[in-house]
Amino acid sequence: MTTAALEEYGDIAQVDSQEVERQGVSYTIDTLQSYIAKYGSENIFLIIGADVFLSFDQWRDFDQILESCNLVVTTRPGSIIPFQKENLASGLQPLIEEIDVHGAKLTTGRTISFLPIQDIDVSGTEIRKCLRVGLKVDRFLSFPVEDYIREKGLYQSGGVKISDYEEFTKFCSSVLSDKKGINLRAYDLRSLQAPSEFALVASGTSTRHTAALGENVVEEVKKRYGVLPQSIEGAGEGRWVLLDYGSLIIHLFYDYVRSEYRLENLWSKGVELQVHQ
């Protein structure tokens, strides 16, 4: 879909699939280092939205990122760029040498540029909802992307057989609980701008156990609902297994890896559901 979206731009933009091909857990710092090795570090810029910038100090080796490249922070619908040092993520504040409405100069010698843009006020969740009920999405997506989605039948098969995703989330949690998944947490994210309407997270006691948890969910869901995930990631390594059921995304971690990501912090403003423990 990303390749289809960029077709009209020719050689101006290119798709880099290294983070998918790398397999397992992939960090931005690893990608940056590969670019520096290939192009040098002088003219590398990392573009992120203001929403994720607010928690940038939680990224792996964020300080090394700010030594390796310049940051460009763009506005996102419903979010604002913090122009004052005290409003930045606490880990960033010691690195700020100067700051104003245009950006910041860092003690690392790098810069952060603030770039307000006119963006479409729509989330991926809303687009998937439209696709499931047959509404037009041409105002949100380019024709090549919409055509690809419809050709592949994406975001539709699960919606026909799963009518209540809250109950579906609870069913998946019961499967994980039966298979000894630990620290189960589930969230209703419909009030947030999140990639899915619901999220479920659980841990395994080993990479093998984590991979097995994913396999059991896929098997039991297929038996009960007759559907398969739209995508499965990380099953081979078992450190972080992701099952994408459209409106529900399930994150399964080898337990010590889970603490590195703290996904629950991202969902704290959602509604936590009572599920099997």
C-alpha positions as CSV (number, residue, x, y, z in Angstrom):
1,M,0.0,0.0,0.0
2,T,2.8,2.4,0.8
3,T,4.4,1.7,-2.6
4,A,1.0,2.3,-4.3
5,A,0.6,5.6,-2.4
6,L,3.9,6.9,-3.6
7,E,3.6,5.9,-7.3
8,E,2.6,9.4,-8.4
9,Y,5.8,10.9,-6.9
10,G,8.2,8.9,-9.1
11,D,11.7,9.0,-7.8
12,I,11.1,11.8,-5.3
13,A,10.1,9.2,-2.6
14,Q,11.1,5.6,-2.2
15,V,9.8,2.8,0.0
16,D,12.4,1.2,2.3
17,S,11.3,-2.3,3.6
18,Q,14.4,-3.0,5.8
19,E,12.4,-2.8,9.0
20,V,10.1,-5.5,7.8
21,E,12.8,-7.6,6.3
22,R,14.9,-7.3,9.5
23,Q,12.3,-9.4,11.4
24,G,12.0,-9.5,15.1
25,V,12.0,-6.3,17.1
26,S,13.1,-3.3,14.9
27,Y,14.2,0.0,16.4
28,T,14.5,3.4,14.6
29,I,18.1,3.7,15.8
30,D,19.0,0.6,13.8
31,T,17.5,2.0,10.7
32,L,19.2,5.4,11.2
33,Q,22.6,3.7,11.6
34,S,22.1,1.8,8.3
35,Y,21.4,5.1,6.5
36,I,24.4,6.8,8.1
37,A,26.6,3.9,7.0
38,K,25.3,4.4,3.4
39,Y,24.9,8.2,3.1
40,G,26.7,9.8,6.0
41,S,25.0,11.6,8.8
42,E,25.1,15.2,7.6
43,N,21.7,15.5,5.8
44,I,19.6,12.8,7.5
45,F,16.2,14.0,8.9
46,L,13.7,12.0,10.9
47,I,10.1,13.2,10.5
48,I,7.6,12.3,13.2
49,G,4.2,13.6,14.3
50,A,3.6,15.8,17.3
51,D,1.6,13.1,18.9
52,V,4.5,10.7,19.2
53,F,7.0,13.5,19.9
54,L,5.4,14.0,23.3
55,S,6.7,10.6,24.4
56,F,9.9,10.6,22.3
57,D,12.1,10.0,25.3
58,Q,10.6,6.6,25.6
59,W,12.1,5.5,22.3
60,R,15.1,3.1,22.3
61,D,18.3,5.1,22.5
62,F,16.4,8.4,21.8
63,D,19.5,10.4,22.8
64,Q,21.6,8.6,20.2
65,I,18.9,9.3,17.6
66,L,19.3,13.0,18.4
67,E,23.0,12.7,17.9
68,S,22.6,10.9,14.6
69,C,20.1,13.0,12.8
70,N,17.9,16.2,12.8
71,L,14.3,15.9,13.9
72,V,11.3,17.3,12.1
73,V,8.1,17.4,14.1
74,T,4.9,17.9,12.1
75,T,1.4,18.8,13.4
76,R,-1.3,16.1,13.6
77,P,-5.0,16.7,13.9
78,G,-5.9,17.1,17.5
79,S,-2.4,17.6,18.6
80,I,-0.2,20.7,19.1
81,I,3.6,21.2,19.0
82,P,5.0,22.2,22.4
83,F,7.0,25.3,21.9
84,Q,8.3,25.7,25.4
85,K,11.1,23.6,27.0
86,E,9.0,22.7,30.1
87,N,6.3,21.2,27.9
88,L,8.6,18.8,26.2
89,A,9.2,15.2,27.3
90,S,11.2,15.2,30.5
91,G,14.1,13.2,28.9
92,L,14.5,15.8,26.1
93,Q,14.7,18.9,28.3
94,P,18.3,18.6,29.3
95,L,19.3,18.3,25.6
96,I,17.6,21.6,24.7
97,E,20.0,24.6,24.2
98,E,17.5,27.0,22.6
99,I,13.9,26.7,21.6
100,D,11.2,28.9,19.9
101,V,8.2,28.5,17.7
102,H,10.3,27.4,14.8
103,G,12.3,24.7,16.5
104,A,15.1,23.9,18.9
105,K,18.8,23.8,18.9
106,L,20.2,20.7,20.8
107,T,23.3,20.3,22.9
108,T,24.2,17.4,20.5
109,G,24.7,19.8,17.7
110,R,21.5,18.7,16.0
111,T,18.2,20.6,15.5
112,I,14.5,20.0,15.9
113,S,12.3,21.8,13.4
114,F,8.6,22.4,14.0
115,L,6.6,22.2,10.8
116,P,2.8,22.9,10.9
117,I,1.0,21.2,8.0
118,Q,-2.6,20.9,6.8
119,D,-3.5,17.3,7.4
120,I,-6.6,15.3,6.9
121,D,-8.5,14.8,10.2
122,V,-9.1,11.1,9.9
123,S,-7.6,8.0,11.5
124,G,-6.8,4.6,10.0
125,T,-9.5,3.2,12.3
126,E,-12.1,5.4,10.6
127,I,-11.0,4.5,7.1
128,R,-11.2,0.8,8.0
129,K,-14.7,1.3,9.4
130,C,-15.7,2.9,6.1
131,L,-14.3,0.1,4.1
132,R,-16.1,-2.6,6.1
133,V,-19.5,-1.0,5.6
134,G,-18.9,-0.1,1.9
135,L,-18.6,3.7,2.3
136,K,-16.5,5.7,-0.1
137,V,-13.0,6.5,1.0
138,D,-11.7,8.3,-2.1
139,R,-11.4,11.6,-0.1
140,F,-8.9,9.9,2.2
141,L,-6.9,7.6,0.0
142,S,-5.4,7.8,-3.5
143,F,-7.0,5.6,-6.1
144,P,-4.1,3.2,-6.3
145,V,-4.3,2.5,-2.6
146,E,-8.0,2.1,-2.5
147,D,-7.8,-0.2,-5.6
148,Y,-5.2,-2.3,-3.9
149,I,-7.3,-2.6,-0.7
150,R,-10.4,-3.7,-2.6
151,E,-8.5,-6.0,-4.9
152,K,-6.9,-7.8,-1.9
153,G,-10.2,-7.8,0.1
154,L,-8.5,-6.1,3.1
155,Y,-10.3,-5.0,6.2
156,Q,-13.6,-6.7,5.2
157,S,-13.6,-10.5,5.9
158,G,-13.4,-10.2,9.6
159,G,-16.1,-7.6,9.9
160,V,-18.7,-10.0,8.4
161,K,-18.3,-12.7,11.0
162,I,-17.2,-10.7,14.0
163,S,-20.1,-8.4,14.9
164,D,-19.1,-7.5,18.4
165,Y,-15.4,-6.8,18.8
166,E,-15.6,-6.2,22.5
167,E,-16.9,-9.7,23.0
168,F,-14.3,-10.9,20.5
169,T,-11.6,-9.3,22.6
170,K,-12.8,-11.1,25.7
171,F,-13.0,-14.4,23.8
172,C,-9.3,-14.0,22.7
173,S,-8.3,-13.1,26.3
174,S,-10.0,-16.3,27.5
175,V,-8.0,-18.3,25.1
176,L,-4.8,-16.7,26.3
177,S,-5.7,-17.2,29.9
178,D,-6.4,-20.9,29.3
179,K,-3.0,-21.3,27.7
180,K,-1.3,-19.7,30.7
181,G,-0.7,-16.2,29.2
182,I,0.2,-13.8,32.0
183,N,-0.6,-10.2,32.8
184,L,-3.5,-9.9,30.4
185,R,-4.7,-6.4,29.7
186,A,-7.4,-5.3,27.2
187,Y,-8.5,-1.8,26.2
188,D,-11.3,-0.2,24.3
189,L,-9.6,2.5,22.2
190,R,-12.6,3.8,20.3
191,S,-12.3,7.2,21.9
192,L,-8.7,7.6,20.8
193,Q,-6.8,8.0,17.5
194,A,-5.4,4.5,17.6
195,P,-4.6,1.9,14.9
196,S,-7.4,-0.3,16.1
197,E,-10.6,0.0,18.1
198,F,-9.5,-2.6,20.7
199,A,-6.1,-3.8,21.9
200,L,-5.2,-6.9,23.9
201,V,-1.8,-7.5,25.4
202,A,-0.4,-10.6,27.2
203,S,3.0,-12.1,28.0
204,G,4.6,-15.5,27.6
205,T,7.2,-17.0,29.9
206,S,9.5,-17.8,27.0
207,T,9.8,-17.0,23.3
208,R,8.4,-20.5,22.6
209,H,5.5,-19.9,24.9
210,T,4.8,-16.5,23.3
211,A,4.8,-18.0,19.8
212,A,2.5,-20.8,21.0
213,L,0.1,-18.3,22.5
214,G,-0.3,-16.7,19.1
215,E,-0.8,-20.1,17.4
216,N,-3.5,-21.0,19.9
217,V,-5.4,-17.8,19.4
218,V,-5.3,-18.2,15.6
219,E,-6.5,-21.8,15.9
220,E,-9.4,-21.1,18.3
221,V,-10.6,-17.9,16.5
222,K,-10.7,-19.9,13.2
223,K,-12.8,-22.6,14.9
224,R,-15.2,-20.1,16.5
225,Y,-15.4,-17.3,14.0
226,G,-14.0,-18.8,10.8
227,V,-11.6,-16.0,10.2
228,L,-7.8,-15.6,10.1
229,P,-5.7,-12.6,11.1
230,Q,-5.2,-10.0,8.4
231,S,-1.5,-10.2,9.3
232,I,0.8,-12.0,11.7
233,E,4.2,-10.6,12.7
234,G,7.0,-11.9,14.8
235,A,5.7,-15.5,15.2
236,G,9.1,-17.0,14.1
237,E,11.1,-15.2,16.8
238,G,8.5,-15.1,19.6
239,R,9.7,-12.0,21.3
240,W,6.8,-9.8,20.1
241,V,4.0,-11.5,18.2
242,L,1.3,-9.3,16.7
243,L,-2.0,-10.6,15.4
244,D,-4.0,-8.1,13.4
245,Y,-7.7,-8.8,13.4
246,G,-8.7,-5.4,12.0
247,S,-10.6,-3.7,14.9
248,L,-8.6,-5.8,17.4
249,I,-4.8,-6.0,17.5
250,I,-3.3,-8.5,19.9
251,H,0.2,-8.0,21.2
252,L,2.0,-11.0,22.7
253,F,5.4,-10.5,24.4
254,Y,8.1,-12.5,25.8
255,D,7.7,-11.0,29.3
256,Y,11.0,-9.1,29.7
257,V,10.6,-7.5,26.2
258,R,7.2,-6.1,27.1
259,S,8.7,-3.8,29.7
260,E,10.8,-2.1,27.0
261,Y,7.8,-0.9,25.1
262,R,5.2,-0.1,27.8
263,L,2.4,-0.1,25.4
264,E,-0.1,0.3,28.2
265,N,1.1,3.9,28.6
266,L,-0.1,4.6,25.1
267,W,-3.5,3.3,25.9
268,S,-3.9,4.9,29.4
269,K,-6.7,7.2,28.1
270,G,-8.7,4.3,26.7
271,V,-11.1,2.2,28.7
272,E,-9.6,-0.9,30.3
273,L,-11.8,-3.9,29.9
274,Q,-12.3,-6.6,32.5
275,V,-10.9,-9.8,31.0
276,H,-9.6,-13.2,32.1
277,Q,-6.4,-13.1,34.1
